[in-house]
Amino acid sequence: MFRNVAVAIALLTLVPAAASAKEWAQKMFQATSYDFGHVARGAKAEFAFELQNVYEEEVHIADVRTSCGCTTPTITKPTLKTWEKGSIVATLNTRSFVGQRNSTLTVVIDKPYYAEVHLTIAGYIHSDVDFQPGVAALGDVEQGTTTEQEVTVTYRGRGNWQIADVRSANTNLEVELGEPIRQPGVVSYKMTVRLKANASAGILQDQLTLVTNDQRMPTVVLPVEGRVMPPLSVSPSPLLFGTLAPGQTATKQLVITGKQPFKVLSISAENDGLQFKTSPDVAKKVHLVPVTVVAPEQPGEFHYAISIETDLASATKATCQARGTVRGDSPTAAATSSRPLESLPQR
């Protein structure tokens, strides 16, 4: 009897610890569930569960398990240093599965402490609607230019099926929908998806919502992907220095890329703690610039804005941020870079 009581007490002690372990890991994720809604057969259906390491220690993702073969998970960055971001990409297999699909992804973290985070996926894959191709892939587009992709939408079923409207929250996208081509048991549309020339630089990851007259499937989404390339780009942005001791020196490399050869005229920062090594008299498409930081004496997080000036006519200036954390026991440091699991009950 005494042995059973001891085991029960031990289990009750571990439950809060396990719950806290899950909480610190789950805190890194922006979202833990996603519903694709109505998805056409063959459409590309992906969602990235983004996470950021907000702790001093490196975080390592060891594995991701899925409860259903209808979903394939991918780890974009297994090891995350302080403030680094990554994602778990969930891909719904719309070619091999149909109907309502629900899946749980179990993200296994083994460093700095063991924890599991559960991500849930849902979606209804319709076998009677098909997209060819399954995504409006616009590719890499130079900023200031336009591009387009044609997609064929095919419905197999009622002869009076129709697309009533195509909607998007992205004002940089426009759609031309052709007249329906009707055959016995089949309705098809030619749809042209176009990116406007005034689109801002950056990654394009959006969707179009097709509104139909089918009450069973009132809307169906088509993913839109692309990348608008600026004349001048800086990476990585932000430039992460990780966790440093007060006064510690660290060097990282900044990559400045242009569409045409250019000179870096000057690089400056809002703080004297950053130093740069450049070749101002050399014109080339890619400049590798070592950036050295001297960590502040005050513990906590630091942000420095970097300004870059070039002779590139289409984009003379660019900016980015340098970011890091200074170790320490002050209240500021504790608030910005607290060590995970510090508040867990002792086992």
C-alpha positions as CSV (number, residue, x, y, z in Angstrom):
1,M,0.0,0.0,0.0
2,F,2.8,2.4,1.0
3,R,4.5,1.7,-2.3
4,N,1.4,2.6,-4.3
5,V,1.1,5.8,-2.4
6,A,4.7,6.7,-3.1
7,V,4.2,6.0,-6.8
8,A,1.1,8.2,-6.9
9,I,2.9,11.1,-5.2
10,A,5.8,10.7,-7.7
11,L,3.4,10.8,-10.7
12,L,1.6,13.9,-9.3
13,T,5.0,15.6,-9.0
14,L,6.0,14.9,-12.6
15,V,2.7,16.1,-14.1
16,P,3.3,19.8,-13.4
17,A,6.9,19.5,-14.6
18,A,5.7,17.9,-17.9
19,A,3.1,20.6,-18.4
20,S,5.7,23.3,-17.8
21,A,8.1,21.6,-20.2
22,K,5.4,21.7,-22.9
23,E,4.6,25.4,-22.1
24,W,8.2,26.7,-22.6
25,A,8.4,24.9,-26.0
26,Q,4.9,25.8,-27.2
27,K,5.7,29.5,-26.4
28,M,8.1,29.6,-29.3
29,F,5.3,28.8,-31.9
30,Q,3.1,31.6,-33.3
31,A,0.3,29.1,-34.0
32,T,-0.3,25.4,-33.2
33,S,-3.3,24.7,-35.5
34,Y,-4.4,25.4,-39.0
35,D,-7.5,24.5,-41.1
36,F,-7.0,24.5,-44.9
37,G,-10.8,24.5,-45.4
38,H,-12.0,23.3,-48.8
39,V,-9.0,22.1,-51.0
40,A,-9.2,21.0,-54.6
41,R,-7.7,17.7,-55.7
42,G,-4.1,18.3,-56.7
43,A,-3.9,21.8,-55.2
44,K,-0.7,22.6,-53.3
45,A,-1.6,22.9,-49.7
46,E,1.2,23.9,-47.3
47,F,1.3,25.8,-44.1
48,A,4.4,26.8,-42.1
49,F,4.2,26.7,-38.4
50,E,6.7,29.4,-37.5
51,L,8.7,29.4,-34.3
52,Q,11.5,31.5,-32.8
53,N,14.0,30.7,-30.2
54,V,13.5,33.3,-27.5
55,Y,15.9,31.7,-25.0
56,E,19.6,31.9,-24.3
57,E,20.3,28.2,-25.1
58,E,20.3,26.7,-28.6
59,V,17.1,24.8,-29.4
60,H,17.3,21.5,-31.4
61,I,14.3,19.9,-33.1
62,A,15.1,16.2,-33.2
63,D,12.0,14.9,-35.1
64,V,8.5,15.5,-36.3
65,R,6.0,12.6,-36.3
66,T,2.6,12.7,-38.1
67,S,-0.5,10.8,-37.1
68,C,-1.8,10.5,-40.7
69,G,-0.1,9.8,-44.0
70,C,-2.1,12.5,-45.6
71,T,0.3,15.1,-44.1
72,T,4.0,15.3,-44.6
73,P,6.0,17.5,-42.1
74,T,9.3,19.2,-42.9
75,I,11.8,20.9,-40.5
76,T,13.3,23.9,-42.2
77,K,16.0,24.6,-39.6
78,P,16.7,21.9,-37.0
79,T,19.0,24.1,-34.8
80,L,17.9,27.5,-33.7
81,K,20.2,29.9,-31.9
82,T,18.9,32.8,-29.8
83,W,16.3,34.8,-31.8
84,E,16.7,32.6,-34.8
85,K,13.5,31.6,-36.6
86,G,12.5,28.4,-38.3
87,S,9.3,26.5,-39.2
88,I,7.6,23.2,-39.4
89,V,6.0,23.0,-42.9
90,A,2.9,20.8,-43.1
91,T,2.1,19.6,-46.6
92,L,-1.4,18.1,-47.3
93,N,-1.2,15.2,-49.8
94,T,-4.1,16.3,-52.1
95,R,-3.2,13.8,-54.8
96,S,-3.5,10.6,-52.8
97,F,-6.3,11.5,-50.3
98,V,-9.8,12.8,-50.5
99,G,-12.5,13.8,-48.0
100,Q,-12.1,15.3,-44.5
101,R,-8.5,14.9,-43.2
102,N,-7.2,15.6,-39.7
103,S,-3.7,15.2,-38.6
104,T,-1.5,15.8,-35.5
105,L,2.1,16.6,-35.9
106,T,4.3,15.9,-32.8
107,V,7.4,18.1,-32.8
108,V,10.1,16.5,-30.7
109,I,12.7,18.9,-29.1
110,D,15.7,17.3,-27.4
111,K,17.8,20.4,-26.6
112,P,18.2,22.2,-24.3
113,Y,15.5,20.2,-22.6
114,Y,13.1,17.4,-23.8
115,A,9.7,18.6,-24.8
116,E,6.9,17.8,-27.3
117,V,4.6,20.2,-29.1
118,H,1.4,19.1,-30.9
119,L,0.4,20.9,-34.0
120,T,-3.0,20.1,-35.6
121,I,-4.0,20.2,-39.3
122,A,-7.4,19.9,-40.9
123,G,-8.8,20.1,-44.4
124,Y,-11.4,18.7,-46.8
125,I,-10.0,17.5,-50.1
126,H,-12.6,17.5,-52.9
127,S,-12.2,14.9,-55.6
128,D,-14.6,16.6,-58.0
129,V,-12.5,19.8,-58.4
130,D,-9.0,19.8,-59.8
131,F,-6.3,22.6,-60.4
132,Q,-3.7,22.3,-63.1
133,P,-1.1,23.2,-61.9
134,G,-1.9,22.9,-58.3
135,V,-0.4,26.3,-57.4
136,A,-0.1,29.7,-59.2
137,A,3.7,29.7,-59.1
138,L,4.9,33.2,-60.3
139,G,8.6,32.4,-59.6
140,D,11.2,35.1,-59.1
141,V,10.1,38.5,-60.4
142,E,12.2,41.7,-60.6
143,Q,10.6,44.5,-58.7
144,G,8.8,46.9,-61.1
145,T,7.9,44.2,-63.6
146,T,4.8,41.9,-64.0
147,T,4.3,38.2,-64.6
148,E,1.4,35.8,-64.9
149,Q,0.4,32.1,-64.6
150,E,-2.5,30.3,-66.3
151,V,-4.4,27.7,-64.2
152,T,-7.1,25.4,-65.4
153,V,-9.9,24.7,-63.0
154,T,-11.9,21.5,-63.8
155,Y,-15.1,20.4,-62.1
156,R,-16.6,16.9,-62.6
157,G,-20.2,16.7,-61.5
158,R,-23.3,19.0,-62.0
159,G,-23.5,20.7,-65.3
160,N,-24.6,24.0,-63.9
161,W,-21.5,24.4,-61.6
162,Q,-19.9,27.8,-61.9
163,I,-17.3,30.1,-60.4
164,A,-19.2,33.1,-59.3
165,D,-16.3,35.2,-58.1
166,V,-12.5,35.1,-57.4
167,R,-11.3,37.1,-54.3
168,S,-8.0,37.9,-52.8
169,A,-6.9,40.1,-49.9
170,N,-3.7,40.9,-51.8
171,T,-4.2,44.0,-53.9
172,N,-1.1,43.2,-56.0
173,L,-2.9,40.2,-57.6
174,E,-5.4,40.4,-60.4
175,V,-7.3,37.6,-62.1
176,E,-8.8,37.1,-65.5
177,L,-11.4,34.3,-65.6
178,G,-12.4,32.9,-69.0
179,E,-15.8,31.7,-70.0
180,P,-16.7,28.2,-68.8
181,I,-16.2,25.3,-71.2
182,R,-19.1,22.8,-70.5
183,Q,-19.1,19.2,-71.6
184,P,-21.2,16.3,-70.3
185,G,-20.3,16.0,-66.6
186,V,-17.3,18.3,-66.9
187,V,-17.0,22.1,-66.5
188,S,-13.6,23.8,-66.9
189,Y,-12.3,27.4,-66.7
190,K,-9.0,29.0,-67.8
191,M,-7.9,31.4,-65.2
192,T,-4.9,33.9,-65.5
193,V,-3.3,35.0,-62.3
194,R,-1.2,38.2,-62.7
195,L,1.2,40.0,-60.4
196,K,1.1,43.8,-60.7
197,A,4.2,45.8,-61.4
198,N,3.9,47.8,-58.2
199,A,4.2,44.8,-55.9
200,S,6.6,45.3,-53.0
201,A,9.8,43.3,-52.7
202,G,9.7,40.2,-50.6
203,I,8.2,36.7,-50.5
204,L,4.7,36.3,-52.0
205,Q,2.8,33.5,-50.2
206,D,-0.9,34.1,-50.6
207,Q,-4.1,32.5,-51.9
208,L,-7.1,33.1,-54.2
209,T,-10.6,32.2,-53.0
210,L,-12.9,30.9,-55.7
211,V,-16.5,31.4,-54.8
212,T,-18.8,28.8,-56.4
213,N,-22.6,28.2,-56.6
214,D,-22.2,24.8,-54.8
215,Q,-23.5,25.0,-51.3
216,R,-21.6,21.8,-50.4
217,M,-18.4,23.6,-51.4
218,P,-19.1,27.4,-51.4
219,T,-15.4,28.3,-51.6
220,V,-12.1,26.6,-52.6
221,V,-8.6,28.1,-52.4
222,L,-5.8,28.2,-54.9
223,P,-2.3,29.0,-53.4
224,V,-0.2,31.7,-55.0
225,E,3.6,31.8,-54.6
226,G,6.4,33.9,-55.8
227,R,9.2,36.3,-54.9
228,V,9.6,39.9,-55.8
229,M,13.4,40.6,-56.1
230,P,14.6,44.1,-55.2
231,P,17.4,45.7,-57.1
232,L,19.4,45.6,-53.8
233,S,19.1,43.0,-51.1
234,V,20.8,42.4,-47.7
235,S,21.1,39.1,-45.9
236,P,20.8,37.8,-43.4
237,S,18.3,40.3,-42.0
238,P,18.3,40.6,-39.1
239,L,22.0,39.9,-38.6
240,L,22.0,37.7,-35.4
241,F,25.0,37.7,-33.0
242,G,23.3,35.3,-30.5
243,T,24.1,35.5,-26.8
244,L,27.3,37.3,-25.8
245,A,29.1,38.2,-22.5
246,P,29.4,41.9,-21.6
247,G,32.2,43.5,-23.7
248,Q,32.6,40.3,-25.9
249,T,33.6,40.8,-29.5
250,A,32.0,38.8,-32.3
251,T,32.1,39.0,-36.1
252,K,29.4,38.0,-38.6
253,Q,29.2,38.4,-42.4
254,L,26.7,40.5,-44.2
255,V,25.9,39.8,-47.9
256,I,24.8,42.7,-50.1
257,T,23.5,41.7,-53.5
258,G,22.5,43.8,-56.5
259,K,21.2,43.0,-60.0
260,Q,24.1,44.9,-61.5
261,P,27.7,45.6,-60.3
262,F,27.8,48.4,-57.8
263,K,30.1,50.0,-55.2
264,V,29.4,50.2,-51.5
265,L,30.0,53.9,-50.7
266,S,29.4,53.7,-47.0
267,I,28.0,51.6,-44.1
268,S,27.1,53.1,-40.8
269,A,25.2,52.2,-37.6
270,E,23.4,54.1,-35.0
271,N,25.9,52.9,-32.4
272,D,29.7,52.9,-32.2
273,G,29.6,49.2,-31.1
274,L,29.6,48.1,-34.8
275,Q,32.5,48.1,-37.1
276,F,32.5,47.3,-40.9
277,K,35.2,46.2,-43.4
278,T,34.4,47.2,-46.9
279,S,36.0,47.7,-50.3
280,P,34.5,51.0,-51.5
281,D,36.5,51.2,-54.8
282,V,35.3,47.8,-56.1
283,A,32.2,47.4,-58.2
284,K,30.6,43.9,-58.1
285,K,27.2,42.2,-57.9
286,V,27.9,40.6,-54.4
287,H,29.7,42.3,-51.5
288,L,30.7,40.3,-48.5
289,V,31.0,42.6,-45.5
290,P,32.4,41.4,-42.1
291,V,30.5,43.1,-39.3
292,T,32.1,43.2,-35.8
293,V,30.2,44.0,-32.7
294,V,31.4,44.8,-29.2
295,A,28.6,43.7,-26.8
296,P,27.3,46.4,-24.5
297,E,28.2,46.2,-20.8
298,Q,24.5,46.4,-19.9
299,P,22.8,43.0,-19.9
300,G,19.7,42.5,-22.1
301,E,18.8,42.6,-25.7
302,F,20.4,45.0,-28.2
303,H,19.2,46.2,-31.6
304,Y,21.4,48.3,-34.0
305,A,20.1,49.8,-37.3
306,I,22.6,49.5,-40.2
307,S,22.4,51.9,-43.2
308,I,24.1,51.0,-46.5
309,E,24.7,53.5,-49.3
310,T,25.6,52.4,-52.8
311,D,26.1,53.9,-56.2
312,L,23.4,51.6,-57.7
313,A,21.0,53.9,-59.7
314,S,17.9,51.9,-59.1
315,A,18.4,51.5,-55.3
316,T,21.0,53.6,-53.7
317,K,20.2,52.7,-50.1
318,A,19.4,49.6,-48.0
319,T,18.9,48.9,-44.3
320,C,19.0,46.0,-41.9
321,Q,19.3,45.3,-38.2
322,A,21.9,43.7,-36.0
323,R,20.5,41.9,-33.0
324,G,21.8,40.0,-30.0
325,T,21.6,39.5,-26.3
326,V,24.0,40.2,-23.5
327,R,24.1,37.7,-20.6
328,G,23.4,38.9,-17.1
329,D,21.2,38.6,-14.1
330,S,19.6,42.0,-14.2
331,P,15.8,42.3,-14.5
332,T,16.1,43.5,-18.1
333,A,18.0,40.4,-19.1
334,A,15.7,38.1,-17.2
335,A,12.7,39.6,-19.1
336,T,14.2,39.4,-22.5
337,S,16.2,36.2,-22.5
338,S,15.1,34.1,-19.5
339,R,16.3,30.6,-19.4
340,P,13.6,28.0,-20.2
341,L,12.4,25.7,-17.5
342,E,13.9,27.8,-14.7
343,S,10.4,27.9,-13.0
344,L,9.7,24.2,-13.3
345,P,9.3,22.2,-10.0
346,Q,12.3,20.3,-8.9
347,R,12.1,16.6,-9.7
